[in-house]
Amino acid sequence: MIMNTNTMIQYAQQFAYDRVKSIFSLYILLLVTRKSNCRPWKT
């Protein structure tokens, strides 16, 4: 299957964008959980 360079570049950009988005959301989730863990639960 032969694709032209334009669609290949578009596909690569979309793939990289999805990867970065998922990694970024995971990082934010980790930060939020760490912050809540640092906070004392008992008042």
C-alpha positions as CSV (number, residue, x, y, z in Angstrom):
1,M,0.0,0.0,0.0
2,I,1.6,3.2,-1.2
3,M,0.6,6.5,0.4
4,N,1.7,10.0,-0.7
5,T,3.9,12.0,1.6
6,N,1.2,14.5,2.5
7,T,-1.1,11.9,4.0
8,M,1.8,10.2,5.7
9,I,2.9,13.5,7.3
10,Q,-0.7,14.2,8.4
11,Y,-1.0,10.7,9.9
12,A,2.3,11.1,11.8
13,Q,1.3,14.5,13.1
14,Q,-2.1,13.1,14.3
15,F,-0.3,10.1,15.9
16,A,2.2,12.4,17.7
17,Y,-0.5,14.7,18.8
18,D,-2.5,11.8,20.3
19,R,0.6,10.5,22.1
20,V,1.5,13.9,23.6
21,K,-2.1,14.5,24.6
22,S,-2.4,11.1,26.4
23,I,1.0,11.6,28.1
24,F,0.1,15.1,29.2
25,S,-3.2,14.0,30.7
26,L,-1.4,11.1,32.5
27,Y,1.2,13.6,33.9
28,I,-1.6,16.0,35.1
29,L,-3.4,13.0,36.7
30,L,-0.2,12.1,38.5
31,L,0.4,15.6,39.7
32,V,-3.2,15.9,41.0
33,T,-3.0,12.5,42.9
34,R,0.4,13.4,44.4
35,K,-1.0,16.8,45.5
36,S,-4.0,15.2,47.1
37,N,-1.7,12.6,48.7
38,C,0.4,15.3,50.3
39,R,-2.6,16.9,51.8
40,P,-3.5,15.4,55.2
41,W,-6.7,13.5,55.1
42,K,-7.6,13.8,58.8
43,T,-8.6,17.2,60.0
